[in-house]
Amino acid sequence: MLTIVRHGRTAANAGGLLQGHIDNPLDSLGRRQASEIAGALGEVDVVVCSPLTRAIETAKPLGITPVVDERWIELDYGDWDGQPVSSIGKDTWAQWRSDDTFTPPGGESLASLNRRVHSACEDLRSLAESQHVVVFTHVSPIKSAISWALSCEREISWNLSVSQAQISRILVRNSQQTLLSFNEVAHLTK
C-alpha cells in the first residue's frame, strides 16, 4: 500500500499564503492534526518525507525515522513563495491552468513536478506491493501522485482539491496501481 499524506496546517496555510519551498513549521492545529493522522494510518512499515519541516513534523508522531526524498518537496513557486494566493492575477492563473509547462518566475512547472513525483512513485512501487509505505508531502505532489495512480495522460491537478492533513491510499498489486481513496479527512476533529 502506498499512502500519501498532506502535512498539517502551518501559519502560512492559515493565512492563505503560497509556501512552496519556504520551510515553515506546523502551528498548534497542525501538530494536533499530525497526531490524528498517526492514529488513522494503522500499521506503517516505511515513512518517506519531503525535506521540509512541516512534512517531517507531521510524520513525527509515528515514531519511525523517515527517509527524506527531495522529489516529494512542494512545487517551487519561485518569486511567489510567501505571497497570498489572491495576489496572482486572473490572467496568470488562466495561463497556468492551460499550460503545464508554465513556470512561475524563478519557479517550477507542473510538467517538471510530475516527472519527479512520478519517478518517486515508480521507485516505491515494488516496496508498496509488500509493505505499507506512507509519504508525507504537499498539495502539488499529492495531485501528481494521484495522476500517476490513475495513469492520466493529461494534467489533472486543477481538477483536484487537496484538504489540509488529508490521506489518500493507492493499492499496488502485480505492478499495477489502483486509487483506493482520495482526500480522506474523517480522522480530523476540526
N, C-alpha and C positions, 0 to 999 in steps of 0.2 A: 504494500500500500504506500502511495506517495500522498502525503497530506501537506497542503500549502496553507500557511497561516499568515495573516496580516498582523503586524505589530500592534501593540496597544497604543492608546492616544498619547500624544505629546501636546505641549502648549501651542506649538505651531499648527497642529491639526485643529485644535480648539479655536484658533484664530483665523482659520481659513487660508493659511499660507502654503505655498508650494515649498516642500522641503528638499526634494531631490537628494543631493549628496551632503546637505547640512547634517551634522551629526548630533541631533537633539536627543536628550534622554526622555524617558516616559514621564508623564505627570502622575499625580496620585491616582487618577482614574485609570490611567494606562497600566500602572502597577497592579491594581485590582483586576483589571481585565486579563493580565498575564496569568494570575493565579486561577482565574475562571477557565482560561484556555487549557491550562495544565490539567485541570480536573475533567475536562471534556475529551481529552485526546486518548485516554486509555493507555495501554502499554505501548511504549515507544522504544525502538531499538537504536535509531540513529537520528541525531539532530544536525541539521545544516542551517547556517545563518548567513544572511547578509553581513558585511563587516560593520554596518552602522549600529551604534549603541542601542537605538530603540528596538531593533530586531533581537540583538543579543540579550537585552534586559527582558524581553517578552519570553524568551526561551528559558531564562534562568530558573523559574520555579520547577522545571522538570528535573533539575539536578543532574543533567547529563552534559558533559563537556561538548560544546558544539564544534563541528567542522565549519570553519569560515570559508565561504566561497564567494569571491568578488563578483561572480556572474549574477548573483541574486541581489545586488545593490539596486536601489531605486533608479529610475530614469534620471539622467543628468539634465536638469532644466537650465544649466548654464547660468546666464545672466539673470534668469527668472527665479533662481533659488532664493527663498526668503521673501518673495513677493506675494501679495494677495492674489488669489486665483482671479478675482474680479478685475485686476489691473491689465489682464491680457485682453486686447481688443477683439471685437466680434469678427473682423476680417481675418485676423491672425488665427483665431480658433477655427474659422471656416477653412482656411488654407491647411491647417494642421490636420483637421478631420478628413480632408480629401486626399492627402498625400502622406503615405507612411514614411517617405524619405525626408519630409520636412524636419528641419533641425532648429530648435530654439538657439538664439545667439550664444555661442560658446558651449552648447549642449550636445544632445544625442538624439538621433531619430528613433522612431518606433521600430523601423526596419532593423536598425543596429541592435536595439534591445532584444528584439525577437530572436535574432541569430544567437546571441549569448545565452538567453534563457532556454531556448530550445536545445542548445548544446548541453546545458546543465541538466536538463530533464533527461536527455538521452544517456548521459553519463550515470544517472541514478536509476535508469530503467531496470537493469538486472538485479541490483540490490533491493529495489522496491518489490520485486517479484517474491522475495522470501522474507523480507523484514519490513517493519513499519518505519518508514523514513519520513521525518517531519521537517519541512523547510519553513523558516521564519523569515519573512521578506516584506515587500511593499506592494502598493496598488498595481503599478505597471508590470512588474514581473509576474504577479498573480494572473493578470489578464493574459499575459503571454503564455504562461503555463496552461491556462485553460484552452487557449488557442492550440497549443501542442496536443493536449488531451483529446481535443475534438478533430484533430488533423485538418484544421482550417487552412485554406489557401489564400483567403483574403483577410485583411486586417479587421479584427472584431473588437478591439479594445474600446472603441467609442460606443459599442453596444452593450457593455458590461458595467455594472455598478458594484464596487467592492466596498463593503462596510468595514468600519474600524474593528479590529480584533476578530475578524471572520475566519472560518475554517472551510476549506474546500478539500474534497477527497477524490483521488484518482486511483482506481484499481489497475494494477499492472499484472497481467497474466499472459503467458505464452507470447511474450514480447509485444503484446498489444495493450493499449491503454484505453480505459473507459472512465468517463466522468461519472462518479457516484453521487456527489453532492457539490453544490456551489453556494458560497456566501452564507454558511451556517452561522447564526448568531443566538440561537436559543440558550446557549450556555452563559450569556451575559445577563447580569442582574439589572443593568441600566444601559 
